[in-house]
């Protein structure tokens, strides 16, 4: 009888071509995929037709107790593993960055089963690269701090520690903070010694990804309707300004055809 296996896989920020090769191979071998809610259609298009796809992710306002949800995920992993299935637990971003990956690893260690953890690109790292936001810079910023705007039990994150990190010229990346952004920006603007740059990056790696940049004063007064769409990450610090003007990566097809025609008209091409 064949042996089952469990993979805990990071799907990255959304684009399927940002999956690691190892993650793609795990998906291709999957009999069962337990998937988060934020997994994009782009990544889902890679699911094998033969695989059983089970939605286990959190939905806002679904009323399900987090502990009960997690236990249900553990139970399903073990059930399909015991049937000798190849099981992929697919998580958005990286499993060990706000992904409850450590809870599932502890459970699998206690259960003495064969498993593998495959990292994914976390949204904060992907956002910085997609929109050229420096997380570190030689001689200016050497530290990066990851925060969740919401702590255990739904409590708001204390900003005193973030203030110290920014004053130390470190970079701060905040997850799940869009709803609290104007409130946080107002408090930071009061506590920091100077106005600090903030970048809000929306839908990282999606075709409609976007960035809105300003300082703490700007975001403390912004209307919520003017903020980019969720999901979004927030990158802030004294040295997080984009180094140059970014042009749109989505070029009009007519513009491309026009450029090709002009290129073909160049005299040097007549040599061929």
TORKOL-4160 file (C-alpha; in steps of 0.2 Angstrom, whole numbers, padded with zeros to 4 digits, m for minus):
272
<pt num="1" X="0000" Y="0000" Z="0000"/>
<pt num="2" X="0007" Y="0017" Z="m0004"/>
<pt num="3" X="0011" Y="0029" Z="0009"/>
<pt num="4" X="0003" Y="0046" Z="0012"/>
<pt num="5" X="0012" Y="0062" Z="0015"/>
<pt num="6" X="0007" Y="0080" Z="0020"/>
<pt num="7" X="0014" Y="0096" Z="0013"/>
<pt num="8" X="0011" Y="0113" Z="0021"/>
<pt num="9" X="0014" Y="0125" Z="0006"/>
<pt num="10" X="0016" Y="0143" Z="0005"/>
<pt num="11" X="0007" Y="0150" Z="m0011"/>
<pt num="12" X="0015" Y="0167" Z="m0011"/>
<pt num="13" X="0005" Y="0183" Z="m0013"/>
<pt num="14" X="m0006" Y="0178" Z="m0027"/>
<pt num="15" X="0002" Y="0176" Z="m0044"/>
<pt num="16" X="0005" Y="0158" Z="m0049"/>
<pt num="17" X="0022" Y="0162" Z="m0056"/>
<pt num="18" X="0028" Y="0167" Z="m0039"/>
<pt num="19" X="0026" Y="0149" Z="m0033"/>
<pt num="20" X="0042" Y="0140" Z="m0029"/>
<pt num="21" X="0046" Y="0125" Z="m0041"/>
<pt num="22" X="0045" Y="0114" Z="m0025"/>
<pt num="23" X="0027" Y="0121" Z="m0021"/>
<pt num="24" X="0022" Y="0118" Z="m0039"/>
<pt num="25" X="0028" Y="0100" Z="m0038"/>
<pt num="26" X="0019" Y="0097" Z="m0022"/>
<pt num="27" X="0003" Y="0104" Z="m0030"/>
<pt num="28" X="0005" Y="0093" Z="m0045"/>
<pt num="29" X="0006" Y="0077" Z="m0034"/>
<pt num="30" X="m0009" Y="0082" Z="m0023"/>
<pt num="31" X="m0024" Y="0070" Z="m0021"/>
<pt num="32" X="m0031" Y="0082" Z="m0008"/>
<pt num="33" X="m0029" Y="0101" Z="m0006"/>
<pt num="34" X="m0035" Y="0110" Z="0009"/>
<pt num="35" X="m0034" Y="0128" Z="0004"/>
<pt num="36" X="m0035" Y="0145" Z="0012"/>
<pt num="37" X="m0049" Y="0158" Z="0006"/>
<pt num="38" X="m0036" Y="0170" Z="m0001"/>
<pt num="39" X="m0029" Y="0158" Z="m0014"/>
<pt num="40" X="m0031" Y="0167" Z="m0031"/>
<pt num="41" X="m0039" Y="0159" Z="m0046"/>
<pt num="42" X="m0022" Y="0160" Z="m0054"/>
<pt num="43" X="m0015" Y="0148" Z="m0042"/>
<pt num="44" X="m0031" Y="0138" Z="m0042"/>
<pt num="45" X="m0029" Y="0135" Z="m0061"/>
<pt num="46" X="m0014" Y="0124" Z="m0056"/>
<pt num="47" X="m0024" Y="0112" Z="m0046"/>
<pt num="48" X="m0024" Y="0094" Z="m0054"/>
<pt num="49" X="m0041" Y="0090" Z="m0060"/>
<pt num="50" X="m0040" Y="0074" Z="m0050"/>
<pt num="51" X="m0038" Y="0082" Z="m0033"/>
<pt num="52" X="m0051" Y="0085" Z="m0020"/>
<pt num="53" X="m0051" Y="0103" Z="m0016"/>
<pt num="54" X="m0058" Y="0108" Z="0002"/>
<pt num="55" X="m0060" Y="0126" Z="0007"/>
<pt num="56" X="m0054" Y="0128" Z="0025"/>
<pt num="57" X="m0049" Y="0147" Z="0026"/>
<pt num="58" X="m0056" Y="0160" Z="0037"/>
<pt num="59" X="m0070" Y="0171" Z="0030"/>
<pt num="60" X="m0073" Y="0188" Z="0038"/>
<pt num="61" X="m0089" Y="0187" Z="0049"/>
<pt num="62" X="m0091" Y="0168" Z="0047"/>
<pt num="63" X="m0094" Y="0165" Z="0065"/>
<pt num="64" X="m0083" Y="0150" Z="0066"/>
<pt num="65" X="m0072" Y="0148" Z="0082"/>
<pt num="66" X="m0054" Y="0149" Z="0077"/>
<pt num="67" X="m0049" Y="0134" Z="0088"/>
<pt num="68" X="m0063" Y="0124" Z="0081"/>
<pt num="69" X="m0058" Y="0128" Z="0063"/>
<pt num="70" X="m0040" Y="0124" Z="0066"/>
<pt num="71" X="m0044" Y="0107" Z="0074"/>
<pt num="72" X="m0055" Y="0103" Z="0059"/>
<pt num="73" X="m0041" Y="0106" Z="0048"/>
<pt num="74" X="m0030" Y="0095" Z="0058"/>
<pt num="75" X="m0043" Y="0081" Z="0058"/>
<pt num="76" X="m0045" Y="0082" Z="0039"/>
<pt num="77" X="m0026" Y="0081" Z="0036"/>
<pt num="78" X="m0025" Y="0066" Z="0047"/>
<pt num="79" X="m0040" Y="0057" Z="0039"/>
<pt num="80" X="m0034" Y="0059" Z="0021"/>
<pt num="81" X="m0016" Y="0055" Z="0026"/>
<pt num="82" X="m0022" Y="0039" Z="0034"/>
<pt num="83" X="m0030" Y="0034" Z="0017"/>
<pt num="84" X="m0013" Y="0036" Z="0010"/>
<pt num="85" X="m0017" Y="0052" Z="0000"/>
<pt num="86" X="m0005" Y="0065" Z="m0004"/>
<pt num="87" X="m0011" Y="0080" Z="0005"/>
<pt num="88" X="m0007" Y="0098" Z="0002"/>
<pt num="89" X="m0012" Y="0111" Z="0015"/>
<pt num="90" X="m0011" Y="0127" Z="0005"/>
<pt num="91" X="m0008" Y="0144" Z="0013"/>
<pt num="92" X="m0007" Y="0161" Z="0006"/>
<pt num="93" X="0010" Y="0170" Z="0008"/>
<pt num="94" X="0022" Y="0161" Z="0019"/>
<pt num="95" X="0016" Y="0147" Z="0031"/>
<pt num="96" X="0026" Y="0154" Z="0045"/>
<pt num="97" X="0021" Y="0173" Z="0043"/>
<pt num="98" X="0004" Y="0175" Z="0051"/>
<pt num="99" X="m0001" Y="0159" Z="0043"/>
<pt num="100" X="m0004" Y="0147" Z="0059"/>
<pt num="101" X="0010" Y="0136" Z="0051"/>
<pt num="102" X="0018" Y="0133" Z="0067"/>
<pt num="103" X="0002" Y="0126" Z="0075"/>
<pt num="104" X="0000" Y="0113" Z="0061"/>
<pt num="105" X="0019" Y="0109" Z="0062"/>
<pt num="106" X="0017" Y="0105" Z="0081"/>
<pt num="107" X="0002" Y="0095" Z="0077"/>
<pt num="108" X="0010" Y="0084" Z="0064"/>
<pt num="109" X="0026" Y="0082" Z="0075"/>
<pt num="110" X="0015" Y="0075" Z="0089"/>
<pt num="111" X="0006" Y="0064" Z="0076"/>
<pt num="112" X="0022" Y="0056" Z="0070"/>
<pt num="113" X="0017" Y="0058" Z="0051"/>
<pt num="114" X="0028" Y="0061" Z="0036"/>
<pt num="115" X="0027" Y="0080" Z="0031"/>
<pt num="116" X="0036" Y="0094" Z="0023"/>
<pt num="117" X="0035" Y="0113" Z="0025"/>
<pt num="118" X="0038" Y="0123" Z="0009"/>
<pt num="119" X="0040" Y="0142" Z="0010"/>
<pt num="120" X="0031" Y="0155" Z="0000"/>
<pt num="121" X="0035" Y="0173" Z="m0003"/>
<pt num="122" X="0027" Y="0184" Z="0010"/>
<pt num="123" X="0016" Y="0198" Z="0005"/>
<pt num="124" X="0027" Y="0211" Z="0013"/>
<pt num="125" X="0043" Y="0205" Z="0004"/>
<pt num="126" X="0033" Y="0204" Z="m0013"/>
<pt num="127" X="0026" Y="0221" Z="m0011"/>
<pt num="128" X="0043" Y="0229" Z="m0008"/>
<pt num="129" X="0050" Y="0221" Z="m0023"/>
<pt num="130" X="0035" Y="0224" Z="m0035"/>
<pt num="131" X="0034" Y="0243" Z="m0031"/>
<pt num="132" X="0053" Y="0246" Z="m0027"/>
<pt num="133" X="0050" Y="0250" Z="m0009"/>
<pt num="134" X="0067" Y="0248" Z="0000"/>
<pt num="135" X="0066" Y="0238" Z="0016"/>
<pt num="136" X="0084" Y="0240" Z="0020"/>
<pt num="137" X="0097" Y="0252" Z="0014"/>
<pt num="138" X="0116" Y="0253" Z="0017"/>
<pt num="139" X="0120" Y="0266" Z="0030"/>
<pt num="140" X="0102" Y="0271" Z="0033"/>
<pt num="141" X="0091" Y="0256" Z="0038"/>
<pt num="142" X="0097" Y="0239" Z="0043"/>
<pt num="143" X="0082" Y="0232" Z="0053"/>
<pt num="144" X="0065" Y="0225" Z="0047"/>
<pt num="145" X="0050" Y="0222" Z="0059"/>
<pt num="146" X="0034" Y="0213" Z="0055"/>
<pt num="147" X="0018" Y="0217" Z="0064"/>
<pt num="148" X="0000" Y="0212" Z="0064"/>
<pt num="149" X="m0012" Y="0227" Z="0067"/>
<pt num="150" X="m0023" Y="0215" Z="0077"/>
<pt num="151" X="m0016" Y="0205" Z="0091"/>
<pt num="152" X="m0023" Y="0189" Z="0100"/>
<pt num="153" X="m0041" Y="0191" Z="0105"/>
<pt num="154" X="m0044" Y="0205" Z="0093"/>
<pt num="155" X="m0034" Y="0218" Z="0103"/>
<pt num="156" X="m0026" Y="0232" Z="0094"/>
<pt num="157" X="m0008" Y="0232" Z="0092"/>
<pt num="158" X="0002" Y="0244" Z="0103"/>
<pt num="159" X="0011" Y="0257" Z="0093"/>
<pt num="160" X="0024" Y="0262" Z="0106"/>
<pt num="161" X="0036" Y="0248" Z="0100"/>
<pt num="162" X="0033" Y="0253" Z="0082"/>
<pt num="163" X="0037" Y="0271" Z="0086"/>
<pt num="164" X="0054" Y="0265" Z="0094"/>
<pt num="165" X="0058" Y="0255" Z="0079"/>
<pt num="166" X="0055" Y="0269" Z="0067"/>
<pt num="167" X="0065" Y="0281" Z="0077"/>
<pt num="168" X="0079" Y="0269" Z="0076"/>
<pt num="169" X="0077" Y="0271" Z="0057"/>
<pt num="170" X="0071" Y="0253" Z="0055"/>
<pt num="171" X="0058" Y="0248" Z="0043"/>
<pt num="172" X="0040" Y="0242" Z="0049"/>
<pt num="173" X="0029" Y="0231" Z="0039"/>
<pt num="174" X="0011" Y="0229" Z="0045"/>
<pt num="175" X="m0001" Y="0216" Z="0040"/>
<pt num="176" X="m0020" Y="0216" Z="0041"/>
<pt num="177" X="m0019" Y="0235" Z="0045"/>
<pt num="178" X="m0030" Y="0243" Z="0032"/>
<pt num="179" X="m0045" Y="0246" Z="0043"/>
<pt num="180" X="m0034" Y="0254" Z="0056"/>
<pt num="181" X="m0023" Y="0264" Z="0045"/>
<pt num="182" X="m0030" Y="0282" Z="0048"/>
<pt num="183" X="m0031" Y="0279" Z="0067"/>
<pt num="184" X="m0013" Y="0272" Z="0067"/>
<pt num="185" X="m0006" Y="0286" Z="0056"/>
<pt num="186" X="m0014" Y="0299" Z="0067"/>
<pt num="187" X="m0006" Y="0292" Z="0083"/>
<pt num="188" X="0011" Y="0289" Z="0075"/>
<pt num="189" X="0010" Y="0307" Z="0068"/>
<pt num="190" X="0008" Y="0313" Z="0086"/>
<pt num="191" X="0021" Y="0302" Z="0094"/>
<pt num="192" X="0035" Y="0302" Z="0081"/>
<pt num="193" X="0048" Y="0316" Z="0081"/>
<pt num="194" X="0045" Y="0319" Z="0062"/>
<pt num="195" X="0033" Y="0314" Z="0048"/>
<pt num="196" X="0036" Y="0297" Z="0042"/>
<pt num="197" X="0034" Y="0289" Z="0025"/>
<pt num="198" X="0020" Y="0276" Z="0023"/>
<pt num="199" X="0017" Y="0265" Z="0008"/>
<pt num="200" X="0000" Y="0255" Z="0006"/>
<pt num="201" X="0002" Y="0241" Z="m0006"/>
<pt num="202" X="m0014" Y="0233" Z="m0012"/>
<pt num="203" X="m0017" Y="0216" Z="m0020"/>
<pt num="204" X="0001" Y="0212" Z="m0021"/>
<pt num="205" X="0006" Y="0203" Z="m0038"/>
<pt num="206" X="m0012" Y="0204" Z="m0044"/>
<pt num="207" X="m0015" Y="0211" Z="m0061"/>
<pt num="208" X="m0024" Y="0226" Z="m0052"/>
<pt num="209" X="m0010" Y="0229" Z="m0039"/>
<pt num="210" X="m0008" Y="0247" Z="m0033"/>
<pt num="211" X="0002" Y="0258" Z="m0021"/>
<pt num="212" X="m0002" Y="0274" Z="m0012"/>
<pt num="213" X="0012" Y="0283" Z="m0004"/>
<pt num="214" X="0012" Y="0298" Z="0008"/>
<pt num="215" X="0017" Y="0302" Z="0026"/>
<pt num="216" X="0009" Y="0300" Z="0043"/>
<pt num="217" X="0000" Y="0317" Z="0042"/>
<pt num="218" X="m0007" Y="0312" Z="0025"/>
<pt num="219" X="m0014" Y="0296" Z="0030"/>
<pt num="220" X="m0021" Y="0302" Z="0047"/>
<pt num="221" X="m0033" Y="0313" Z="0037"/>
<pt num="222" X="m0037" Y="0302" Z="0022"/>
<pt num="223" X="m0055" Y="0297" Z="0019"/>
<pt num="224" X="m0056" Y="0278" Z="0020"/>
<pt num="225" X="m0065" Y="0277" Z="0003"/>
<pt num="226" X="m0048" Y="0284" Z="m0005"/>
<pt num="227" X="m0038" Y="0269" Z="0002"/>
<pt num="228" X="m0033" Y="0255" Z="m0010"/>
<pt num="229" X="m0043" Y="0239" Z="m0010"/>
<pt num="230" X="m0040" Y="0225" Z="0002"/>
<pt num="231" X="m0029" Y="0214" Z="0004"/>
<pt num="232" X="m0015" Y="0226" Z="0008"/>
<pt num="233" X="0001" Y="0228" Z="0017"/>
<pt num="234" X="0008" Y="0244" Z="0025"/>
<pt num="235" X="0027" Y="0248" Z="0024"/>
<pt num="236" X="0033" Y="0263" Z="0034"/>
<pt num="237" X="0049" Y="0271" Z="0040"/>
<pt num="238" X="0060" Y="0285" Z="0037"/>
<pt num="239" X="0069" Y="0277" Z="0022"/>
<pt num="240" X="0055" Y="0269" Z="0013"/>
<pt num="241" X="0052" Y="0281" Z="m0001"/>
<pt num="242" X="0052" Y="0273" Z="m0019"/>
<pt num="243" X="0068" Y="0278" Z="m0027"/>
<pt num="244" X="0061" Y="0283" Z="m0044"/>
<pt num="245" X="0044" Y="0286" Z="m0053"/>
<pt num="246" X="0036" Y="0270" Z="m0058"/>
<pt num="247" X="0027" Y="0269" Z="m0074"/>
<pt num="248" X="0012" Y="0257" Z="m0077"/>
<pt num="249" X="0017" Y="0239" Z="m0081"/>
<pt num="250" X="0001" Y="0237" Z="m0090"/>
<pt num="251" X="0004" Y="0244" Z="m0108"/>
<pt num="252" X="m0010" Y="0247" Z="m0120"/>
<pt num="253" X="m0010" Y="0234" Z="m0134"/>
<pt num="254" X="m0012" Y="0248" Z="m0147"/>
<pt num="255" X="0004" Y="0257" Z="m0140"/>
<pt num="256" X="0014" Y="0240" Z="m0142"/>
<pt num="257" X="0008" Y="0238" Z="m0160"/>
<pt num="258" X="0013" Y="0256" Z="m0164"/>
<pt num="259" X="0031" Y="0254" Z="m0157"/>
<pt num="260" X="0033" Y="0238" Z="m0167"/>
<pt num="261" X="0028" Y="0247" Z="m0183"/>
<pt num="262" X="0040" Y="0261" Z="m0179"/>
<pt num="263" X="0054" Y="0248" Z="m0176"/>
<pt num="264" X="0051" Y="0239" Z="m0192"/>
<pt num="265" X="0053" Y="0256" Z="m0201"/>
<pt num="266" X="0070" Y="0259" Z="m0195"/>
<pt num="267" X="0083" Y="0259" Z="m0209"/>
<pt num="268" X="0095" Y="0246" Z="m0200"/>
<pt num="269" X="0082" Y="0233" Z="m0202"/>
<pt num="270" X="0083" Y="0234" Z="m0221"/>
<pt num="271" X="0100" Y="0225" Z="m0219"/>
<pt num="272" X="0091" Y="0209" Z="m0215"/>
